Amino acid sequence: MRLAICAVGRLRAGSERALVDDYLARVDRTGRALGLGPATVTEVDDRKGGGKAAEAQLISRALPEGARLCVLDERGKTLSSPGFADLLARWRDEGQGTAAFVIGGADGLDPALVARADATLSFGPMVWPHMLARVMLAEQLYRATAILAGTPYHRV
């Protein structure tokens, strides 16, 4: 199952980009044997300032056809890392071709886009900058592949 991150905003060169690139490369290496990956990032940017509705349209056009949709939202469900790994494994085992993860911009996601999601996840009640949320998601995707592969990366 391919893994796609669709995020509002451009991640410039720097420490956040280096971390995302590193974790997604790890996903590709670890996940390949598990049927997970490759992991890609698509960035959208609403340059016309249309707000959440305009961002939702850009995101919708960028999502892979037929993908399971998981949005990140502070009001979403919190999962443990093993729980997140189980979610990915279940979608993969159901024959899903792609799982798409959406990170909104500074104002969050359009409610209509959230309503379409197969899963709504939260990294906790605190609000995180969307650039850090991208790093955290990439790390959790890697951690999920490591858990499913039985590597010692995730310690209980």
C-alpha positions as CSV (number, residue, x, y, z in Angstrom):
1,M,0.0,0.0,0.0
2,R,1.4,3.3,-1.0
3,L,1.5,6.1,1.6
4,A,0.8,9.6,0.5
5,I,1.1,12.8,2.6
6,C,-0.7,15.8,1.3
7,A,0.1,18.9,3.2
8,V,-0.8,22.6,2.9
9,G,2.2,24.8,2.6
10,R,5.8,24.4,1.3
11,L,8.4,22.9,3.5
12,R,11.7,24.8,2.9
13,A,15.1,23.3,3.0
14,G,16.2,22.9,6.6
15,S,15.9,20.7,9.6
16,E,12.3,19.8,9.2
17,R,12.7,18.8,5.6
18,A,15.8,16.8,6.4
19,L,13.8,14.9,9.1
20,V,10.8,14.2,6.9
21,D,13.1,13.0,4.1
22,D,15.0,10.8,6.5
23,Y,11.9,9.2,8.0
24,L,10.2,8.6,4.6
25,A,13.4,7.0,3.3
26,R,13.3,4.7,6.3
27,V,9.6,3.9,5.6
28,D,10.5,2.9,2.1
29,R,13.3,0.6,3.3
30,T,11.5,-1.0,6.2
31,G,8.0,-1.1,4.6
32,R,8.9,-2.6,1.2
33,A,8.9,-6.2,2.5
34,L,5.7,-5.5,4.3
35,G,3.8,-4.1,1.3
36,L,4.0,-0.6,2.6
37,G,5.4,2.3,0.6
38,P,6.7,4.1,-1.1
39,A,5.9,7.2,0.9
40,T,5.5,10.5,-0.9
41,V,4.7,14.1,-0.1
42,T,2.5,16.4,-2.2
43,E,2.4,20.0,-1.1
44,V,-0.4,22.4,-2.0
45,D,-0.5,26.1,-1.6
46,D,-3.5,28.4,-1.8
47,R,-1.8,31.5,-3.2
48,K,-5.2,33.2,-3.8
49,G,-6.1,33.2,-0.1
50,G,-9.4,31.3,-0.5
51,G,-9.3,29.9,3.0
52,K,-10.1,26.4,4.2
53,A,-12.6,25.7,1.3
54,A,-10.0,26.6,-1.3
55,E,-7.4,24.5,0.4
56,A,-9.8,21.6,0.5
57,Q,-10.3,21.8,-3.2
58,L,-6.5,21.8,-3.8
59,I,-6.1,18.9,-1.4
60,S,-8.9,16.9,-3.1
61,R,-7.3,17.3,-6.5
62,A,-3.9,16.2,-5.1
63,L,-5.2,13.1,-3.4
64,P,-4.6,9.7,-5.1
65,E,-7.7,8.2,-6.7
66,G,-9.4,5.7,-4.4
67,A,-7.1,6.3,-1.5
68,R,-8.2,5.8,2.1
69,L,-8.3,9.2,3.6
70,C,-6.8,10.0,7.0
71,V,-6.9,13.6,8.2
72,L,-4.9,15.1,11.1
73,D,-7.1,17.3,13.3
74,E,-6.8,18.3,16.9
75,R,-10.3,16.9,17.5
76,G,-9.4,13.5,16.0
77,K,-8.9,10.2,17.7
78,T,-5.6,9.7,19.5
79,L,-3.9,6.3,18.8
80,S,-1.0,4.6,20.3
81,S,1.9,3.9,17.9
82,P,0.9,0.2,17.8
83,G,-2.7,1.2,17.2
84,F,-1.6,3.3,14.3
85,A,0.5,0.4,13.0
86,D,-2.6,-1.8,13.3
87,L,-4.7,0.7,11.3
88,L,-2.1,0.7,8.4
89,A,-1.9,-3.1,8.5
90,R,-5.7,-3.4,8.4
91,W,-6.0,-1.1,5.4
92,R,-3.2,-2.9,3.6
93,D,-4.7,-6.3,4.4
94,E,-8.1,-5.2,3.1
95,G,-6.4,-4.6,-0.3
96,Q,-6.2,-0.8,-0.1
97,G,-3.8,0.5,-2.7
98,T,-3.1,3.9,-1.1
99,A,-3.5,5.6,2.2
100,A,-3.5,9.4,2.1
101,F,-2.7,11.5,5.1
102,V,-3.8,15.2,5.1
103,I,-2.2,18.0,7.1
104,G,-4.0,21.3,6.8
105,G,-2.8,24.8,7.0
106,A,-2.7,27.3,9.9
107,D,-6.5,27.5,10.0
108,G,-7.1,23.7,10.0
109,L,-9.1,21.7,7.5
110,D,-12.5,22.4,5.9
111,P,-15.2,20.5,7.8
112,A,-16.5,18.9,4.5
113,L,-13.0,17.4,3.9
114,V,-12.9,16.1,7.5
115,A,-16.4,14.6,7.1
116,R,-15.1,12.5,4.0
117,A,-12.2,11.0,6.0
118,D,-12.0,7.3,6.8
119,A,-10.0,8.3,9.9
120,T,-9.4,11.5,11.8
121,L,-6.3,11.4,14.0
122,S,-4.9,13.8,16.5
123,F,-1.4,14.0,17.9
124,G,-3.0,15.2,21.2
125,P,-4.9,18.1,22.5
126,M,-2.1,20.6,21.8
127,V,-2.0,22.3,18.5
128,W,1.3,21.7,16.5
129,P,2.7,23.9,13.7
130,H,1.8,22.1,10.5
131,M,5.5,21.8,9.6
132,L,6.2,19.9,12.8
133,A,3.1,17.8,12.3
134,R,4.6,16.7,9.0
135,V,7.8,15.5,10.8
136,M,5.7,13.8,13.5
137,L,3.6,12.0,10.9
138,A,6.6,10.9,8.9
139,E,8.2,9.5,12.1
140,Q,5.0,7.7,13.0
141,L,4.8,6.1,9.6
142,Y,8.3,4.9,10.0
143,R,7.6,3.7,13.6
144,A,4.5,1.8,12.3
145,T,6.6,0.0,9.7
146,A,9.2,-0.8,12.3
147,I,6.5,-2.2,14.7
148,L,5.1,-4.3,11.9
149,A,8.5,-5.5,10.9
150,G,9.4,-6.4,14.5
151,T,12.4,-4.2,14.7
152,P,13.6,-2.9,18.0
153,Y,13.0,0.8,17.0
154,H,9.8,0.9,19.0
155,R,10.3,0.1,22.6
156,V,7.5,-0.5,25.0
